[in-house]
Amino acid sequence: MAQAASKKSAVVAALIGALALGALLPMRTVTDEEMSWSLQPGDRVWILPMRVRKADVVTVADPLDPARTVLRRAVAGAGDKVEWEDGSLRINGKRMRQQEMGEAGEHKVVQEVIWSKPPARENHFLPRMRRDLKAQWSTPGVVTVPEGHWYLLAEDRDGALDSRFWGPVPEAAISGVARLRVGGTDAWRPQPVELLLAEE
């Protein structure tokens, strides 16, 4: 009983600390489903001007509408070779690992993993894909990400534009990195407060 109370107190203290820290940082409220399932409408994310690392969620000026800022995930950096075909992503010849997590309306939710540089660590995230659509995205052969650029993907793989359409995006267009999420919980997002920290 005492152990359960201690654990609950630790969770409450962590939540208060995260919210206090979050009050000091630039905050953005998610208003669309372009990063669903990882980020949902109503989630609040705190943005920091930090160095981008692979698997980070970043804020970037939309190349088609620079007045609009969007959230995207950095999946490949300078020198990486990216290939997208039939809904499958390969980075440097390695297929990104996917595990189907379940259904959410007309979508299936999958867990994808990006491995960071040695010491190798996994970075997990939750894209969604329409079940009733054949993969509608492909890239012509292999795209090599130029120096000073990132290959950015939306988590909503069938409903949002990203580097599959734009091409690699200049790092100068990236205004910040999401480091904290506060929002709802569900089967795949059990924590109301989550550090969005890509591991190296």
Secondary structure, 3 states (H helix, E strand, C coil): CHHHHHHHHHHHHHHHHHHHHHHHCCEEECCCCCCCECCCCCCEEEEECCCCCCCCEEEEEECCEEEEEEEEEEEECCCCEEEEECCEEEECCEECEEEEEEEECCEEEEEEEEECCCCCCEEEECEEEECCCCCCCCCCCCEECCCCEEEEECCECCCCCCHHHHCCEEHHHEEEEEEEEECCCCCCCCCCEEECCCCC
